[in-house]
Amino acid sequence: MKKVENYWNFRYRYMNSIGLRPINRSQMEVEETDGGVVIHLHIEVGLPNQLFYDVALARKRRRLRLPRLHPTIRQKLREADELAAEIEEEISKDIERLELGEGDEQRD
C-alpha cells in the first residue's frame, strides 16, 4: 500500500512541476477481519474547471508540452492495436459466417 501512496505522491509532485495544480486528498483505513487485514486506500484528485482552460491555452501558445511516451512503449501500444484489429476482423468474419449459416457444417 505504501508503494501506491508513494507513487501517487510522485505523480502529484510531477503534476505540480509542469504547472497543473491538482487538489489532493488521500485516506488509508486498515481493518482487521477473521481472514486477515483489509486495507482501503482512497485517493481523491480534483482539478478545477479553470485548469482545463489554462492547459488548453498554454498548449495553444506552445508553453506547455506534455511529455511523450518512451518509443518502446509506443511501439508496444502500436503492436497491441494491430493485434486487436486482427482479432476484431477474425471475430467479425466468424459472426458473418454464423449469420449466413456456413458455420453449422463445421461444427458436426
TIMI-2910 file (N, C-alpha, C, CB; in pm, 1 decimal, decimal comma, always signed):
<rs>
+----------+----------+----------+----------+----------+----------+----------+----------+----------+----------+----------+----------+------+
!      n_x !      n_y !      n_z !     ca_x !     ca_y !     ca_z !      c_x !      c_y !      c_z !     cb_x !     cb_y !     cb_z ! resn !
+----------+----------+----------+----------+----------+----------+----------+----------+----------+----------+----------+----------+------+
!    +81,0 !   -118,8 !     +0,0 !     +0,0 !     +0,0 !     +0,0 !    +86,0 !   +126,1 !     +0,0 !    -92,5 !     -0,7 !   +119,0 !  Met !
!   +194,0 !   +118,1 !    +71,6 !   +281,5 !   +234,9 !    +79,0 !   +335,6 !   +270,1 !    -59,4 !   +397,6 !   +209,3 !   +177,0 !  Lys !
!   +360,7 !   +165,9 !   -142,9 !   +410,8 !   +191,5 !   -277,5 !   +308,4 !   +268,6 !   -360,0 !   +446,5 !    +60,0 !   -347,2 !  Lys !
!   +181,0 !   +232,5 !   -345,8 !    +76,0 !   +302,8 !   -420,1 !    +67,7 !   +447,7 !   -374,9 !    -60,3 !   +233,2 !   -401,5 !  Val !
!    +72,8 !   +468,0 !   -244,5 !    +66,0 !   +603,8 !   -191,3 !   +188,2 !   +685,1 !   -234,5 !    +55,3 !   +600,8 !    -37,8 !  Glu !
!   +305,5 !   +623,6 !   -232,2 !   +426,2 !   +693,4 !   -276,5 !   +419,4 !   +726,2 !   -424,9 !   +550,4 !   +609,3 !   -247,1 !  Asn !
!   +363,6 !   +635,0 !   -505,3 !   +350,4 !   +661,4 !   -648,4 !   +258,5 !   +780,6 !   -671,0 !   +296,6 !   +537,1 !   -722,4 !  Tyr !
!   +148,4 !   +785,7 !   -596,5 !    +59,3 !   +899,8 !   -612,7 !   +130,4 !  +1029,0 !   -573,8 !    -67,8 !   +881,1 !   -528,4 !  Trp !
!   +208,6 !  +1027,1 !   -466,4 !   +282,3 !  +1147,4 !   -426,7 !   +379,7 !  +1189,2 !   -535,8 !   +357,6 !  +1123,6 !   -294,8 !  Asn !
!   +443,3 !  +1091,4 !   -600,2 !   +534,4 !  +1121,2 !   -711,0 !   +458,1 !  +1187,0 !   -825,3 !   +604,8 !   +992,4 !   -760,4 !  Phe !
!   +341,4 !  +1130,4 !   -863,2 !   +262,5 !  +1188,0 !   -972,3 !   +211,0 !  +1327,4 !   -934,7 !   +144,1 !  +1095,4 !  -1007,8 !  Arg !
!   +174,3 !  +1345,9 !   -809,1 !   +125,5 !  +1475,4 !   -763,4 !   +235,4 !  +1581,1 !   -776,5 !    +76,2 !  +1466,3 !   -617,3 !  Tyr !
!   +355,6 !  +1547,3 !   -732,2 !   +467,5 !  +1641,9 !   -745,1 !   +498,2 !  +1670,3 !   -891,7 !   +593,0 !  +1586,9 !   -674,8 !  Arg !
!   +488,9 !  +1567,9 !   -976,5 !   +514,5 !  +1586,4 !  -1119,1 !   +410,1 !  +1680,1 !  -1179,6 !   +514,1 !  +1450,5 !  -1192,5 !  Tyr !
!   +283,2 !  +1660,0 !  -1145,3 !   +178,2 !  +1746,3 !  -1198,6 !   +199,0 !  +1890,3 !  -1153,6 !    +39,8 !  +1696,4 !  -1154,6 !  Met !
!   +242,3 !  +1909,1 !  -1031,1 !   +273,1 !  +2044,2 !   -983,7 !   +390,0 !  +2103,6 !  -1059,6 !   +303,5 !  +2043,0 !   -834,3 !  Asn !
!   +488,6 !  +2021,3 !  -1093,2 !   +608,5 !  +2073,1 !  -1159,7 !   +580,1 !  +2121,2 !  -1301,2 !   +716,2 !  +1966,6 !  -1163,1 !  Ser !
!   +480,6 !  +2063,4 !  -1370,1 !   +451,0 !  +2108,6 !  -1506,1 !   +342,1 !  +2215,3 !  -1508,9 !   +409,4 !  +1990,7 !  -1592,2 !  Ile !
!   +297,0 !  +2259,4 !  -1392,0 !   +204,4 !  +2371,2 !  -1387,5 !    +61,5 !  +2334,9 !  -1354,1 !   +206,4 !  +2440,0 !  -1515,7 !  Gly !
!    +30,4 !  +2206,5 !  -1344,7 !   -104,5 !  +2167,6 !  -1304,3 !   -113,1 !  +2177,8 !  -1153,3 !   -139,8 !  +2023,5 !  -1353,0 !  Leu !
!   -229,2 !  +2215,2 !  -1104,1 !   -244,7 !  +2231,4 !   -960,3 !   -359,4 !  +2144,0 !   -910,8 !   -269,4 !  +2379,5 !   -924,0 !  Arg !
!   -334,5 !  +2014,5 !   -897,2 !   -444,0 !  +1927,2 !   -852,4 !   -473,8 !  +1945,2 !   -704,2 !   -409,8 !  +1781,1 !   -880,4 !  Pro !
!   -597,2 !  +1920,7 !   -669,5 !   -638,1 !  +1920,6 !   -529,4 !   -631,0 !  +1775,7 !   -483,7 !   -783,3 !  +1982,3 !   -508,9 !  Ile !
!   -553,3 !  +1750,1 !   -380,7 !   -521,9 !  +1614,2 !   -340,1 !   -579,0 !  +1585,2 !   -202,4 !   -371,0 !  +1591,4 !   -341,1 !  Asn !
!   -644,1 !  +1468,6 !   -190,2 !   -690,7 !  +1422,4 !    -60,8 !   -677,0 !  +1270,7 !    -60,1 !   -838,7 !  +1467,7 !    -32,6 !  Arg !
!   -604,3 !  +1216,4 !    +35,7 !   -591,1 !  +1070,9 !    +43,7 !   -617,9 !  +1024,9 !   +186,5 !   -450,2 !  +1025,3 !     -2,8 !  Ser !
!   -668,3 !   +903,2 !   +195,3 !   -703,6 !   +848,5 !   +325,5 !   -683,7 !   +697,2 !   +319,4 !   -851,1 !   +885,5 !   +365,3 !  Gln !
!   -621,3 !   +641,3 !   +422,7 !   -599,5 !   +497,4 !   +427,2 !   -661,2 !   +442,1 !   +555,1 !   -447,9 !   +463,5 !   +419,4 !  Met !
!   -740,9 !   +335,5 !   +539,2 !   -804,8 !   +271,1 !   +653,3 !   -759,4 !   +126,1 !   +658,8 !   -960,0 !   +280,6 !   +644,0 !  Glu !
!   -720,8 !    +80,0 !   +775,2 !   -680,2 !    -58,9 !   +795,2 !   -785,4 !   -125,5 !   +882,6 !   -537,3 !    -68,9 !   +860,2 !  Val !
!   -833,7 !   -239,8 !   +835,5 !   -941,7 !   -309,2 !   +904,8 !   -902,3 !   -456,3 !   +921,5 !  -1076,9 !   -295,5 !   +826,8 !  Glu !
!   -906,2 !   -504,4 !  +1043,2 !   -870,9 !   -644,0 !  +1068,4 !   -996,8 !   -729,5 !  +1066,6 !   -796,9 !   -658,9 !  +1203,7 !  Glu !
!   -990,0 !   -841,2 !   +993,1 !  -1101,4 !   -935,4 !   +985,7 !  -1051,9 !  -1073,5 !  +1026,3 !  -1163,2 !   -938,5 !   +842,7 !  Thr !
!  -1142,5 !  -1170,6 !  +1023,9 !  -1103,7 !  -1307,1 !  +1059,7 !  -1003,6 !  -1364,5 !   +959,8 !  -1227,2 !  -1397,0 !  +1067,5 !  Asp !
!  -1018,3 !  -1329,4 !   +832,5 !   -931,5 !  -1383,6 !   +728,6 !   -800,5 !  -1310,0 !   +712,4 !  -1002,8 !  -1382,9 !   +599,7 !  Gly !
!   -785,4 !  -1197,1 !   +772,9 !   -662,2 !  -1120,4 !   +756,7 !   -686,5 !   -972,1 !   +776,6 !   -601,9 !  -1145,0 !   +619,5 !  Gly !
!   -615,4 !   -894,5 !   +699,9 !   -621,7 !   -749,0 !   +711,4 !   -673,3 !   -692,7 !   +579,5 !   -481,8 !   -688,6 !   +747,6 !  Val !
!   -767,8 !   -600,3 !   +587,8 !   -820,8 !   -532,0 !   +470,4 !   -774,5 !   -387,5 !   +476,3 !   -977,2 !   -541,3 !   +463,5 !  Val !
!   -714,6 !   -342,5 !   +367,4 !   -664,0 !   -205,5 !   +360,5 !   -743,1 !   -131,2 !   +253,6 !   -510,2 !   -202,5 !   +329,3 !  Ile !
!   -802,3 !    -19,1 !   +290,0 !   -876,3 !    +66,2 !   +197,4 !   -794,2 !   +192,9 !   +175,7 !  -1020,3 !    +99,7 !   +251,9 !  His !
!   -757,0 !   +218,9 !    +51,8 !   -684,0 !   +340,6 !    +18,1 !   -773,1 !   +424,4 !    -71,8 !   -547,0 !   +308,7 !    -51,3 !  Leu !
!   -810,4 !   +542,4 !    -26,5 !   -895,5 !   +633,4 !   -101,9 !   -810,3 !   +751,8 !   -145,6 !  -1018,9 !   +680,2 !    -17,3 !  His !
!   -804,1 !   +772,9 !   -276,1 !   -731,2 !   +887,5 !   -329,6 !   -830,3 !   +969,8 !   -410,4 !   -607,9 !   +842,8 !   -417,5 !  Ile !
!   -846,2 !  +1093,4 !   -373,3 !   -933,8 !  +1184,3 !   -445,8 !   -847,7 !  +1291,4 !   -511,2 !  -1040,6 !  +1247,8 !   -351,3 !  Glu !
!   -868,7 !  +1308,7 !   -639,7 !   -794,7 !  +1409,5 !   -714,6 !   -896,5 !  +1503,9 !   -775,7 !   -702,8 !  +1345,0 !   -824,6 !  Val !
!   -882,1 !  +1629,2 !   -747,2 !   -972,4 !  +1728,3 !   -802,5 !   -897,4 !  +1825,5 !   -891,3 !  -1044,4 !  +1802,9 !   -691,4 !  Gly !
!   -954,0 !  +1852,1 !  -1007,1 !   -896,0 !  +1950,2 !  -1097,8 !  -1001,3 !  +2057,9 !  -1122,4 !   -849,1 !  +1883,6 !  -1232,6 !  Leu !
!   -971,0 !  +2182,3 !  -1090,4 !  -1067,7 !  +2290,2 !  -1111,3 !  -1099,8 !  +2308,1 !  -1259,9 !  -1014,1 !  +2421,5 !  -1053,0 !  Pro !
!  -1220,8 !  +2353,5 !  -1290,1 !  -1261,0 !  +2374,2 !  -1429,4 !  -1169,4 !  +2473,0 !  -1500,1 !  -1405,0 !  +2423,5 !  -1436,1 !  Asn !
!  -1127,2 !  +2575,9 !  -1430,4 !  -1040,5 !  +2676,1 !  -1491,7 !   -908,9 !  +2614,8 !  -1537,7 !  -1013,6 !  +2790,0 !  -1393,7 !  Gln !
!   -865,4 !  +2508,7 !  -1471,4 !   -740,0 !  +2443,5 !  -1507,2 !   -744,6 !  +2388,5 !  -1649,4 !   -708,9 !  +2331,2 !  -1408,8 !  Leu !
!   -858,7 !  +2334,3 !  -1691,0 !   -870,3 !  +2281,2 !  -1826,5 !   -852,2 !  +2391,9 !  -1930,0 !  -1006,1 !  +2212,4 !  -1845,6 !  Phe !
!   -909,8 !  +2509,3 !  -1903,7 !   -894,0 !  +2622,0 !  -1995,1 !   -749,2 !  +2671,0 !  -1996,5 !   -988,5 !  +2736,6 !  -1955,8 !  Tyr !
!   -687,3 !  +2675,6 !  -1878,5 !   -547,9 !  +2719,8 !  -1870,6 !   -455,0 !  +2625,8 !  -1946,7 !   -503,7 !  +2729,6 !  -1724,6 !  Asp !
!   -477,4 !  +2495,2 !  -1933,0 !   -393,5 !  +2397,4 !  -2002,7 !   -413,9 !  +2408,3 !  -2153,1 !   -425,0 !  +2254,2 !  -1954,7 !  Val !
!   -538,9 !  +2422,0 !  -2196,8 !   -566,2 !  +2434,6 !  -2340,0 !   -500,7 !  +2559,9 !  -2396,6 !   -717,5 !  +2437,7 !  -2366,0 !  Ala !
!   -508,2 !  +2669,7 !  -2323,2 !   -447,0 !  +2794,0 !  -2369,0 !   -295,0 !  +2782,2 !  -2372,6 !   -488,7 !  +2910,3 !  -2278,7 !  Leu !
!   -237,3 !  +2720,1 !  -2271,9 !    -91,7 !  +2703,2 !  -2268,7 !    -44,4 !  +2613,5 !  -2382,7 !    -47,4 !  +2644,6 !  -2133,7 !  Ala !
!   -119,2 !  +2508,6 !  -2411,8 !    -80,8 !  +2421,6 !  -2523,1 !    -94,7 !  +2495,2 !  -2655,4 !   -166,4 !  +2293,8 !  -2524,2 !  Arg !
!   -197,6 !  +2579,5 !  -2667,1 !   -217,8 !  +2654,9 !  -2790,5 !   -102,8 !  +2752,4 !  -2812,3 !   -352,1 !  +2730,3 !  -2786,8 !  Lys !
!    -57,9 !  +2812,6 !  -2704,7 !    +53,9 !  +2907,7 !  -2714,0 !   +190,0 !  +2838,6 !  -2710,2 !    +45,4 !  +3008,9 !  -2601,1 !  Arg !
!   +188,6 !  +2706,0 !  -2707,5 !   +309,5 !  +2622,1 !  -2706,5 !   +397,5 !  +2647,3 !  -2584,6 !   +390,3 !  +2646,3 !  -2832,7 !  Arg !
!   +334,0 !  +2680,2 !  -2474,1 !   +408,8 !  +2697,9 !  -2349,4 !   +410,4 !  +2570,9 !  -2265,7 !   +349,6 !  +2812,0 !  -2268,2 !  Arg !
!   +316,6 !  +2481,9 !  -2293,7 !   +308,9 !  +2356,5 !  -2218,9 !   +324,2 !  +2241,8 !  -2316,8 !   +174,8 !  +2345,1 !  -2139,9 !  Leu !
!   +427,8 !  +2166,2 !  -2299,5 !   +449,2 !  +2047,5 !  -2381,8 !   +443,7 !  +1926,8 !  -2290,1 !   +585,7 !  +2054,1 !  -2459,1 !  Arg !
!   +337,6 !  +1850,3 !  -2306,8 !   +323,3 !  +1731,4 !  -2225,3 !   +421,4 !  +1624,9 !  -2273,4 !   +178,2 !  +1679,0 !  -2229,8 !  Leu !
!   +479,1 !  +1549,2 !  -2183,6 !   +580,3 !  +1450,8 !  -2222,7 !   +520,2 !  +1338,6 !  -2305,7 !   +648,2 !  +1392,9 !  -2099,5 !  Pro !
!   +600,3 !  +1290,2 !  -2400,9 !   +558,4 !  +1178,2 !  -2483,7 !   +605,5 !  +1049,0 !  -2420,3 !   +612,9 !  +1191,7 !  -2627,4 !  Arg !
!   +537,6 !   +941,3 !  -2454,9 !   +577,0 !   +810,7 !  -2404,5 !   +709,1 !   +768,0 !  -2467,0 !   +467,9 !   +706,5 !  -2432,7 !  Leu !
!   +779,3 !   +680,3 !  -2399,3 !   +905,2 !   +627,0 !  -2449,5 !   +878,6 !   +551,9 !  -2580,1 !   +972,6 !   +533,8 !  -2344,0 !  His !
!   +971,6 !   +556,9 !  -2677,2 !   +948,4 !   +491,1 !  -2806,6 !   +915,8 !   +342,1 !  -2796,7 !  +1068,9 !   +508,4 !  -2893,1 !  Pro !
!   +977,9 !   +270,6 !  -2704,7 !   +947,1 !   +127,3 !  -2694,5 !   +805,1 !   +105,4 !  -2643,6 !  +1047,6 !    +57,0 !  -2601,6 !  Thr !
!   +758,8 !   +192,0 !  -2555,4 !   +621,3 !   +180,6 !  -2506,8 !   +524,1 !   +212,8 !  -2619,2 !   +597,3 !   +274,2 !  -2386,2 !  Ile !
!   +553,8 !   +315,7 !  -2698,1 !   +467,8 !   +348,9 !  -2811,7 !   +463,0 !   +234,2 !  -2911,1 !   +516,6 !   +476,5 !  -2880,9 !  Arg !
!   +578,2 !   +168,1 !  -2934,3 !   +582,7 !    +55,1 !  -3026,4 !   +497,0 !    -60,4 !  -2974,2 !   +728,1 !     +8,7 !  -3047,4 !  Gln !
!   +505,5 !    -89,0 !  -2845,0 !   +424,1 !   -196,0 !  -2786,9 !   +275,4 !   -163,6 !  -2798,9 !   +461,8 !   -218,4 !  -2639,3 !  Lys !
!   +239,1 !    -37,6 !  -2779,8 !    +99,1 !     +1,8 !  -2793,7 !    +51,4 !    -13,4 !  -2937,8 !    +79,8 !   +146,1 !  -2747,2 !  Leu !
!   +137,2 !    +23,2 !  -3035,1 !   +101,6 !     +5,1 !  -3176,0 !    +81,5 !   -142,1 !  -3208,8 !   +209,7 !    +64,6 !  -3266,6 !  Arg !
!   +174,2 !   -227,7 !  -3159,1 !   +162,2 !   -371,1 !  -3184,3 !    +35,1 !   -426,8 !  -3122,2 !   +284,4 !   -445,5 !  -3129,8 !  Glu !
!     +1,7 !   -382,1 !  -3002,9 !   -120,9 !   -428,2 !  -2937,9 !   -243,9 !   -384,0 !  -3016,5 !   -128,5 !   -375,4 !  -2793,8 !  Ala !
!   -242,0 !   -261,2 !  -3070,6 !   -353,8 !   -213,6 !  -3151,4 !   -368,2 !   -295,3 !  -3278,9 !   -335,7 !    -66,1 !  -3185,6 !  Asp !
!   -254,4 !   -328,9 !  -3342,7 !   -259,1 !   -410,2 !  -3464,4 !   -314,9 !   -548,9 !  -3434,7 !   -119,1 !   -421,8 !  -3526,9 !  Glu !
!   -271,3 !   -608,7 !  -3325,3 !   -320,4 !   -740,5 !  -3286,7 !   -469,9 !   -735,7 !  -3256,4 !   -243,2 !   -792,8 !  -3165,0 !  Leu !
!   -512,7 !   -631,1 !  -3188,3 !   -655,3 !   -616,1 !  -3157,5 !   -736,8 !   -600,4 !  -3285,4 !   -678,2 !   -495,3 !  -3064,8 !  Ala !
!   -683,8 !   -528,1 !  -3384,0 !   -754,9 !   -511,0 !  -3510,9 !   -767,1 !   -644,4 !  -3583,9 !   -682,7 !   -408,1 !  -3599,9 !  Ala !
!   -661,0 !   -726,4 !  -3582,2 !   -666,3 !   -857,8 !  -3646,6 !   -769,2 !   -947,6 !  -3578,6 !   -527,9 !   -924,7 !  -3644,0 !  Glu !
!   -769,9 !   -947,8 !  -3446,7 !   -865,2 !  -1030,7 !  -3372,7 !  -1007,7 !   -984,0 !  -3399,5 !   -835,0 !  -1026,8 !  -3221,4 !  Ile !
!  -1027,2 !   -853,3 !  -3403,1 !  -1160,1 !   -799,2 !  -3430,6 !  -1207,0 !   -839,4 !  -3570,0 !  -1159,8 !   -646,4 !  -3416,7 !  Glu !
!  -1115,7 !   -837,9 !  -3666,6 !  -1150,2 !   -877,5 !  -3802,9 !  -1188,4 !  -1025,8 !  -3808,4 !  -1032,6 !   -849,1 !  -3898,2 !  Glu !
!  -1112,4 !  -1110,8 !  -3739,9 !  -1143,7 !  -1253,7 !  -3737,0 !  -1279,8 !  -1278,9 !  -3672,8 !  -1034,9 !  -1330,6 !  -3661,4 !  Glu !
!  -1307,7 !  -1209,2 !  -3564,4 !  -1436,2 !  -1226,7 !  -3496,3 !  -1551,1 !  -1182,0 !  -3585,9 !  -1438,5 !  -1148,1 !  -3364,0 !  Ile !
!  -1533,9 !  -1070,5 !  -3655,7 !  -1641,1 !  -1023,0 !  -3743,7 !  -1664,3 !  -1120,8 !  -3858,4 !  -1607,6 !   -883,3 !  -3799,3 !  Ser !
!  -1557,0 !  -1183,0 !  -3910,9 !  -1573,8 !  -1283,9 !  -4016,0 !  -1647,4 !  -1405,8 !  -3962,0 !  -1437,2 !  -1325,6 !  -4073,4 !  Lys !
!  -1614,3 !  -1448,4 !  -3840,2 !  -1683,4 !  -1561,9 !  -3779,4 !  -1831,5 !  -1531,6 !  -3759,3 !  -1618,6 !  -1598,4 !  -3645,4 !  Asp !
!  -1861,7 !  -1410,6 !  -3718,2 !  -2001,4 !  -1371,1 !  -3697,9 !  -2076,0 !  -1371,2 !  -3830,3 !  -2010,1 !  -1232,0 !  -3632,0 !  Ile !
!  -2012,3 !  -1321,4 !  -3936,3 !  -2076,2 !  -1321,5 !  -4067,7 !  -2103,9 !  -1463,7 !  -4113,8 !  -1988,7 !  -1248,7 !  -4170,4 !  Glu !
!  -2006,9 !  -1554,6 !  -4092,5 !  -2025,4 !  -1694,4 !  -4131,4 !  -2141,4 !  -1756,9 !  -4054,4 !  -1896,2 !  -1774,7 !  -4107,4 !  Arg !
!  -2149,3 !  -1727,1 !  -3925,4 !  -2257,8 !  -1782,7 !  -3845,1 !  -2393,5 !  -1726,7 !  -3887,0 !  -2233,4 !  -1754,5 !  -3697,4 !  Leu !
!  -2396,9 !  -1599,4 !  -3923,3 !  -2522,9 !  -1539,1 !  -3966,8 !  -2570,2 !  -1597,5 !  -4098,6 !  -2507,7 !  -1388,5 !  -3979,8 !  Glu !
!  -2475,8 !  -1632,4 !  -4185,2 !  -2511,6 !  -1690,5 !  -4314,3 !  -2537,4 !  -1840,2 !  -4304,7 !  -2402,0 !  -1664,1 !  -4415,3 !  Leu !
!  -2506,8 !  -1900,4 !  -4191,1 !  -2531,3 !  -2042,3 !  -4172,7 !  -2418,5 !  -2130,2 !  -4221,3 !  -2655,9 !  -2080,5 !  -4241,8 !  Gly !
!  -2305,8 !  -2072,9 !  -4255,7 !  -2192,8 !  -2151,8 !  -4304,2 !  -2121,1 !  -2223,5 !  -4191,5 !  -2095,3 !  -2063,4 !  -4378,5 !  Glu !
!  -2130,8 !  -2174,3 !  -4071,8 !  -2056,9 !  -2232,6 !  -3960,5 !  -2118,3 !  -2360,0 !  -3906,9 !  -2046,2 !  -2133,9 !  -3850,4 !  Gly !
!  -2244,8 !  -2390,8 !  -3943,9 !  -2311,1 !  -2509,1 !  -3890,7 !  -2248,1 !  -2638,0 !  -3940,4 !  -2457,1 !  -2507,0 !  -3926,9 !  Asp !
!  -2202,6 !  -2641,7 !  -4065,5 !  -2142,0 !  -2763,1 !  -4118,9 !  -2009,1 !  -2793,8 !  -4051,8 !  -2122,4 !  -2750,4 !  -4268,7 !  Glu !
!  -1937,9 !  -2692,8 !  -4008,8 !  -1806,0 !  -2713,5 !  -3949,4 !  -1816,6 !  -2769,7 !  -3808,9 !  -1727,9 !  -2583,3 !  -3947,1 !  Gln !
!  -1927,3 !  -2751,5 !  -3741,7 !  -1940,3 !  -2795,6 !  -3603,6 !  -1970,5 !  -2944,8 !  -3592,0 !  -2048,5 !  -2716,5 !  -3534,9 !  Arg !
!  -2016,7 !  -3010,0 !  -3698,9 !  -2052,4 !  -3153,0 !  -3691,4 !  -1936,3 !  -3241,2 !  -3671,9 !  -2123,2 !  -3195,7 !  -3812,8 !  Asp !
+----------+----------+----------+----------+----------+----------+----------+----------+----------+----------+----------+----------+------+
</rs>
